[in-house]
Amino acid sequence: MRILCYGDSDTYGHDPRSPLGKPYPPDIRWTDRLARATGWEIPHLPGELRDAEALFAAASPFDQAVVFLGSNDMMQGLSAQEVAARMEAFLGRLTAYPLLLLTPVPMVSG
């Protein structure tokens, strides 16, 4: 089985303590742990929202795409309605793919 994981720094496994944006080690990152536990191939494809269609097409074929909602939009001063509208437009462009939408756990600033 092949899974495409798409999201922000939470999906990438960014270590917030790292000033250079380094990821957590593979034994901690959830995508690497999932790949090891299941044997599934989980490609890591960086890119901006506007490039998502090309990234999904380049990663095809895959059995499942996991889109992980992040918190960066909310931290940039957008309203929940604006974030929802952006996500709706994003997902609307990817209707040809099997998608699973995940939300992050509740967070507290600091």
C-alpha positions in Angstrom: 0.0 0.0 0.0 1.3 3.5 -0.8 0.1 6.6 1.1 0.7 10.2 0.3 0.9 12.4 3.4 0.4 16.1 2.8 0.4 18.9 5.3 2.5 21.4 7.2 5.3 21.2 9.7 3.2 18.8 11.8 3.1 16.3 9.0 6.8 16.9 8.1 7.7 16.2 11.8 9.3 19.6 12.4 11.1 19.9 15.7 10.1 23.3 17.1 13.2 23.4 19.2 15.3 23.4 16.0 16.3 26.9 14.8 17.1 25.5 11.4 13.8 23.7 10.9 15.2 20.2 11.2 12.8 17.3 11.6 12.5 15.0 14.5 14.5 11.8 14.0 12.8 9.0 12.1 12.1 7.0 15.3 9.8 9.9 16.5 8.2 11.2 13.3 4.7 9.7 12.9 5.0 9.2 9.1 8.2 7.2 9.5 6.8 5.2 12.4 3.7 4.4 10.3 5.8 3.3 7.4 7.9 1.0 9.6 4.9 -0.5 11.4 3.0 -1.2 8.2 5.6 -1.5 5.4 3.7 1.1 3.5 5.6 3.6 1.3 4.9 7.2 2.5 6.6 9.7 0.1 7.6 13.0 1.5 6.9 15.7 -1.1 7.5 19.4 -0.1 5.6 22.1 -1.9 3.2 25.0 -1.6 -0.6 24.8 -1.7 -0.7 26.0 -5.3 1.5 23.1 -6.3 -0.6 20.4 -4.7 -2.3 19.1 -7.9 1.1 18.6 -9.5 2.5 17.0 -6.3 -0.5 14.6 -6.1 -0.2 13.8 -9.8 3.6 13.1 -9.5 3.1 10.8 -6.5 0.4 8.8 -8.3 -0.5 6.1 -8.1 -1.1 5.8 -4.4 -3.8 4.0 -2.4 -4.6 6.8 0.0 -3.8 10.5 0.6 -3.8 11.8 4.1 -4.2 15.6 4.3 -3.3 16.8 7.8 -4.8 20.1 8.8 -2.2 22.4 10.5 -2.4 25.4 12.7 -0.3 27.8 10.7 -3.2 29.6 9.0 -4.8 30.3 12.4 -1.5 31.7 13.7 -1.4 34.1 10.7 -4.5 35.9 11.8 -7.0 34.3 9.5 -10.5 33.6 10.8 -11.9 30.1 11.1 -14.2 30.9 8.1 -11.2 32.0 6.0 -9.3 28.8 6.8 -12.3 26.6 6.1 -12.9 28.4 2.7 -9.2 27.8 1.8 -9.4 24.2 2.7 -12.6 23.7 0.8 -11.0 25.2 -2.3 -7.9 23.0 -1.8 -9.8 19.8 -1.4 -12.1 20.7 -4.3 -9.1 20.6 -6.6 -8.2 17.0 -5.4 -11.5 15.2 -5.8 -9.9 12.6 -8.1 -7.9 11.2 -5.2 -8.9 9.1 -2.2 -8.5 11.6 0.7 -8.5 11.2 4.4 -8.7 14.6 6.3 -7.1 14.6 9.7 -7.1 17.4 12.3 -4.4 18.2 14.8 -4.9 17.8 18.5 -5.9 20.9 20.5 -2.9 23.1 21.2 -2.1 25.9 23.6 0.2 28.8 22.7 3.6 28.7 24.5 
